[in-house]
Amino acid sequence: MAVPKSKVSKSRRDKRRNSHWKLTPPTLVECDKCGEYRLPHRVCTSCGTYNGKQVLKVTEAA
């Protein structure tokens, strides 16, 4: 049976465990029509287009 050769310190143990919990920022792409950033495979909230087609009617806030 495998037995550790020496004690692993708390800092070394915690450094190893901590590396798996990093968050990744969301991927953003530019809209082809207006140039605003949006999530991929989603309708652009500023102009209402998806895949080069107008999907939503967006009203201008005055």
N, CA, C and O atoms as CSV, one atom per row, in Angstrom:
chain,resi,resn,atom,element,x,y,z
A,1,MET,N,N,0.832,-1.178,0.000
A,1,MET,CA,C,0.000,0.000,0.000
A,1,MET,C,C,0.880,1.247,0.000
A,1,MET,O,O,1.930,1.268,0.643
A,2,ALA,N,N,0.455,2.282,-0.717
A,2,ALA,CA,C,1.257,3.501,-0.820
A,2,ALA,C,C,1.166,4.310,0.462
A,2,ALA,O,O,0.077,4.551,0.982
A,3,VAL,N,N,2.320,4.727,0.967
A,3,VAL,CA,C,2.391,5.520,2.186
A,3,VAL,C,C,3.215,6.765,1.879
A,3,VAL,O,O,4.265,6.655,1.247
A,4,PRO,N,N,2.769,7.958,2.312
A,4,PRO,CA,C,3.562,9.162,2.054
A,4,PRO,C,C,4.919,9.097,2.747
A,4,PRO,O,O,5.020,8.643,3.887
A,5,LYS,N,N,5.959,9.552,2.053
A,5,LYS,CA,C,7.304,9.514,2.613
A,5,LYS,C,C,7.489,10.570,3.694
A,5,LYS,O,O,8.207,10.341,4.667
A,6,SER,N,N,6.838,11.742,3.530
A,6,SER,CA,C,6.921,12.787,4.540
A,6,SER,C,C,5.618,13.571,4.544
A,6,SER,O,O,4.801,13.463,3.629
A,7,LYS,N,N,5.442,14.369,5.607
A,7,LYS,CA,C,4.222,15.129,5.765
A,7,LYS,C,C,4.142,16.249,4.722
A,7,LYS,O,O,5.142,16.902,4.425
A,8,VAL,N,N,2.955,16.461,4.175
A,8,VAL,CA,C,2.712,17.573,3.265
A,8,VAL,C,C,2.174,18.726,4.098
A,8,VAL,O,O,1.187,18.577,4.819
A,9,SER,N,N,2.830,19.876,3.994
A,9,SER,CA,C,2.424,21.024,4.811
A,9,SER,C,C,1.065,21.548,4.358
A,9,SER,O,O,0.606,21.263,3.252
A,10,LYS,N,N,0.437,22.316,5.233
A,10,LYS,CA,C,-0.890,22.861,4.925
A,10,LYS,C,C,-0.838,23.820,3.749
A,10,LYS,O,O,-1.752,23.843,2.925
A,11,SER,N,N,0.223,24.609,3.665
A,11,SER,CA,C,0.322,25.565,2.553
A,11,SER,C,C,0.511,24.838,1.223
A,11,SER,O,O,-0.089,25.223,0.219
A,12,ARG,N,N,1.326,23.805,1.203
A,12,ARG,CA,C,1.533,23.042,-0.037
A,12,ARG,C,C,0.251,22.308,-0.437
A,12,ARG,O,O,-0.106,22.273,-1.614
A,13,ARG,N,N,-0.431,21.730,0.535
A,13,ARG,CA,C,-1.688,21.034,0.273
A,13,ARG,C,C,-2.741,22.007,-0.266
A,13,ARG,O,O,-3.440,21.696,-1.230
A,14,ASP,N,N,-2.854,23.196,0.366
A,14,ASP,CA,C,-3.856,24.162,-0.055
A,14,ASP,C,C,-3.547,24.762,-1.421
A,14,ASP,O,O,-4.470,25.063,-2.178
A,15,LYS,N,N,-2.266,24.944,-1.755
A,15,LYS,CA,C,-1.893,25.442,-3.082
A,15,LYS,C,C,-2.325,24.447,-4.163
A,15,LYS,O,O,-2.797,24.843,-5.229
A,16,ARG,N,N,-2.160,23.177,-3.880
A,16,ARG,CA,C,-2.545,22.153,-4.853
A,16,ARG,C,C,-4.062,22.103,-5.022
A,16,ARG,O,O,-4.556,21.966,-6.141
A,17,ARG,N,N,-4.790,22.212,-3.938
A,17,ARG,CA,C,-6.251,22.135,-4.016
A,17,ARG,C,C,-6.875,23.397,-4.601
A,17,ARG,O,O,-7.947,23.333,-5.202
A,18,ASN,N,N,-6.224,24.531,-4.436
A,18,ASN,CA,C,-6.785,25.809,-4.846
A,18,ASN,C,C,-6.759,26.009,-6.360
A,18,ASN,O,O,-7.526,26.826,-6.871
A,19,SER,N,N,-5.921,25.308,-7.083
A,19,SER,CA,C,-5.724,25.600,-8.499
A,19,SER,C,C,-6.904,25.195,-9.376
A,19,SER,O,O,-6.953,25.609,-10.535
A,20,HIS,N,N,-7.847,24.415,-8.885
A,20,HIS,CA,C,-8.961,23.945,-9.703
A,20,HIS,C,C,-10.181,24.854,-9.645
A,20,HIS,O,O,-11.147,24.626,-10.374
A,21,TRP,N,N,-10.161,25.879,-8.796
A,21,TRP,CA,C,-11.362,26.658,-8.561
A,21,TRP,C,C,-11.318,28.042,-9.188
A,21,TRP,O,O,-12.069,28.929,-8.783
A,22,LYS,N,N,-10.447,28.237,-10.173
A,22,LYS,CA,C,-10.351,29.544,-10.793
A,22,LYS,C,C,-11.497,29.745,-11.772
A,22,LYS,O,O,-11.849,28.838,-12.527
A,23,LEU,N,N,-12.071,30.927,-11.752
A,23,LEU,CA,C,-13.156,31.253,-12.667
A,23,LEU,C,C,-12.587,31.749,-13.985
A,23,LEU,O,O,-11.545,32.404,-14.015
A,24,THR,N,N,-13.280,31.433,-15.078
A,24,THR,CA,C,-12.869,31.932,-16.377
A,24,THR,C,C,-13.829,33.036,-16.800
A,24,THR,O,O,-15.037,32.907,-16.602
A,25,PRO,N,N,-13.322,34.105,-17.372
A,25,PRO,CA,C,-14.223,35.174,-17.810
A,25,PRO,C,C,-15.067,34.718,-18.992
A,25,PRO,O,O,-14.624,33.870,-19.766
A,26,PRO,N,N,-16.274,35.261,-19.151
A,26,PRO,CA,C,-17.123,34.831,-20.261
A,26,PRO,C,C,-16.524,35.245,-21.604
A,26,PRO,O,O,-15.912,36.308,-21.712
A,27,THR,N,N,-16.696,34.416,-22.617
A,27,THR,CA,C,-16.216,34.707,-23.952
A,27,THR,C,C,-17.152,35.712,-24.612
A,27,THR,O,O,-18.368,35.522,-24.620
A,28,LEU,N,N,-16.594,36.762,-25.154
A,28,LEU,CA,C,-17.381,37.788,-25.814
A,28,LEU,C,C,-16.924,37.920,-27.262
A,28,LEU,O,O,-15.733,37.816,-27.557
A,29,VAL,N,N,-17.875,38.148,-28.160
A,29,VAL,CA,C,-17.571,38.370,-29.568
A,29,VAL,C,C,-18.227,39.675,-30.001
A,29,VAL,O,O,-19.182,40.136,-29.376
A,30,GLU,N,N,-17.711,40.263,-31.070
A,30,GLU,CA,C,-18.288,41.498,-31.588
A,30,GLU,C,C,-19.464,41.186,-32.495
A,30,GLU,O,O,-19.438,40.213,-33.249
A,31,CYS,N,N,-20.495,42.015,-32.417
A,31,CYS,CA,C,-21.645,41.899,-33.304
A,31,CYS,C,C,-21.200,42.330,-34.705
A,31,CYS,O,O,-20.460,43.302,-34.856
A,32,ASP,N,N,-21.654,41.601,-35.724
A,32,ASP,CA,C,-21.266,41.923,-37.094
A,32,ASP,C,C,-21.873,43.243,-37.564
A,32,ASP,O,O,-21.269,43.961,-38.361
A,33,LYS,N,N,-23.052,43.554,-37.074
A,33,LYS,CA,C,-23.750,44.743,-37.552
A,33,LYS,C,C,-23.342,46.011,-36.807
A,33,LYS,O,O,-22.974,47.006,-37.431
A,34,CYS,N,N,-23.404,45.980,-35.469
A,34,CYS,CA,C,-23.194,47.215,-34.700
A,34,CYS,C,C,-21.838,47.271,-34.008
A,34,CYS,O,O,-21.410,48.357,-33.617
A,35,GLY,N,N,-21.152,46.161,-33.843
A,35,GLY,CA,C,-19.841,46.165,-33.217
A,35,GLY,C,C,-19.847,46.059,-31.709
A,35,GLY,O,O,-18.782,46.073,-31.091
A,36,GLU,N,N,-21.026,45.951,-31.093
A,36,GLU,CA,C,-21.107,45.786,-29.639
A,36,GLU,C,C,-20.680,44.358,-29.268
A,36,GLU,O,O,-20.804,43.429,-30.067
A,37,TYR,N,N,-20.178,44.209,-28.044
A,37,TYR,CA,C,-19.804,42.885,-27.564
A,37,TYR,C,C,-21.040,42.149,-27.066
A,37,TYR,O,O,-21.915,42.742,-26.435
A,38,ARG,N,N,-21.104,40.848,-27.356
A,38,ARG,CA,C,-22.226,40.011,-26.942
A,38,ARG,C,C,-21.723,38.603,-26.698
A,38,ARG,O,O,-20.600,38.274,-27.077
A,39,LEU,N,N,-22.534,37.770,-26.073
A,39,LEU,CA,C,-22.192,36.367,-25.881
A,39,LEU,C,C,-22.369,35.621,-27.202
A,39,LEU,O,O,-23.275,35.946,-27.970
A,40,PRO,N,N,-21.527,34.630,-27.481
A,40,PRO,CA,C,-21.675,33.906,-28.742
A,40,PRO,C,C,-22.976,33.092,-28.769
A,40,PRO,O,O,-23.437,32.605,-27.737
A,41,HIS,N,N,-23.548,32.956,-29.946
A,41,HIS,CA,C,-24.792,32.215,-30.184
A,41,HIS,C,C,-25.974,32.828,-29.440
A,41,HIS,O,O,-26.887,32.112,-29.029
A,42,ARG,N,N,-25.964,34.145,-29.264
A,42,ARG,CA,C,-27.070,34.854,-28.621
A,42,ARG,C,C,-27.452,36.042,-29.498
A,42,ARG,O,O,-26.653,36.508,-30.311
A,43,VAL,N,N,-28.668,36.521,-29.327
A,43,VAL,CA,C,-29.140,37.697,-30.042
A,43,VAL,C,C,-28.435,38.920,-29.468
A,43,VAL,O,O,-28.266,39.029,-28.254
A,44,CYS,N,N,-28.028,39.833,-30.332
A,44,CYS,CA,C,-27.406,41.077,-29.901
A,44,CYS,C,C,-28.484,41.941,-29.251
A,44,CYS,O,O,-29.537,42.187,-29.839
A,45,THR,N,N,-28.208,42.393,-28.043
A,45,THR,CA,C,-29.212,43.184,-27.324
A,45,THR,C,C,-29.273,44.623,-27.798
A,45,THR,O,O,-30.283,45.292,-27.582
A,46,SER,N,N,-28.225,45.121,-28.435
A,46,SER,CA,C,-28.237,46.517,-28.851
A,46,SER,C,C,-28.916,46.709,-30.208
A,46,SER,O,O,-29.580,47.725,-30.415
A,47,CYS,N,N,-28.766,45.756,-31.141
A,47,CYS,CA,C,-29.387,45.934,-32.454
A,47,CYS,C,C,-30.438,44.868,-32.778
A,47,CYS,O,O,-31.216,45.049,-33.714
A,48,GLY,N,N,-30.482,43.765,-32.032
A,48,GLY,CA,C,-31.519,42.755,-32.218
A,48,GLY,C,C,-31.295,41.808,-33.375
A,48,GLY,O,O,-32.254,41.219,-33.875
A,49,THR,N,N,-30.050,41.641,-33.822
A,49,THR,CA,C,-29.780,40.729,-34.937
A,49,THR,C,C,-29.163,39.441,-34.427
A,49,THR,O,O,-28.520,39.409,-33.378
A,50,TYR,N,N,-29.372,38.380,-35.193
A,50,TYR,CA,C,-28.748,37.091,-34.930
A,50,TYR,C,C,-28.470,36.424,-36.268
A,50,TYR,O,O,-29.373,36.266,-37.090
A,51,ASN,N,N,-27.237,36.041,-36.483
A,51,ASN,CA,C,-26.818,35.355,-37.713
A,51,ASN,C,C,-27.130,36.203,-38.950
A,51,ASN,O,O,-27.501,35.667,-39.995
A,52,GLY,N,N,-26.981,37.516,-38.833
A,52,GLY,CA,C,-27.183,38.414,-39.956
A,52,GLY,C,C,-28.624,38.754,-40.257
A,52,GLY,O,O,-28.900,39.428,-41.250
A,53,LYS,N,N,-29.553,38.306,-39.427
A,53,LYS,CA,C,-30.975,38.568,-39.655
A,53,LYS,C,C,-31.555,39.342,-38.482
A,53,LYS,O,O,-31.141,39.149,-37.338
A,54,GLN,N,N,-32.510,40.216,-38.763
A,54,GLN,CA,C,-33.186,40.980,-37.724
A,54,GLN,C,C,-34.186,40.071,-37.014
A,54,GLN,O,O,-35.115,39.557,-37.637
A,55,VAL,N,N,-33.996,39.879,-35.725
A,55,VAL,CA,C,-34.837,38.963,-34.949
A,55,VAL,C,C,-35.737,39.724,-33.984
A,55,VAL,O,O,-36.910,39.385,-33.826
A,56,LEU,N,N,-35.189,40.757,-33.334
A,56,LEU,CA,C,-35.945,41.522,-32.341
A,56,LEU,C,C,-36.065,42.964,-32.798
A,56,LEU,O,O,-35.189,43.496,-33.479
A,57,LYS,N,N,-37.168,43.582,-32.409
A,57,LYS,CA,C,-37.310,45.017,-32.630
A,57,LYS,C,C,-36.763,45.720,-31.400
A,57,LYS,O,O,-37.245,45.503,-30.288
A,58,VAL,N,N,-35.769,46.552,-31.595
A,58,VAL,CA,C,-35.140,47.275,-30.494
A,58,VAL,C,C,-35.558,48.734,-30.594
A,58,VAL,O,O,-35.362,49.384,-31.621
A,59,THR,N,N,-36.137,49.238,-29.508
A,59,THR,CA,C,-36.556,50.631,-29.478
A,59,THR,C,C,-35.457,51.477,-28.860
A,59,THR,O,O,-34.797,51.047,-27.914
A,60,GLU,N,N,-35.259,52.670,-29.388
A,60,GLU,CA,C,-34.263,53.588,-28.870
A,60,GLU,C,C,-34.791,54.266,-27.607
A,60,GLU,O,O,-35.883,54.835,-27.613
A,61,ALA,N,N,-34.012,54.203,-26.526
A,61,ALA,CA,C,-34.407,54.883,-25.286
A,61,ALA,C,C,-33.982,56.338,-25.382
A,61,ALA,O,O,-32.803,56.641,-25.566
A,62,ALA,N,N,-34.950,57.234,-25.256
A,62,ALA,CA,C,-34.637,58.667,-25.416
A,62,ALA,C,C,-34.221,59.309,-24.123
A,62,ALA,O,O,-33.927,60.504,-24.093
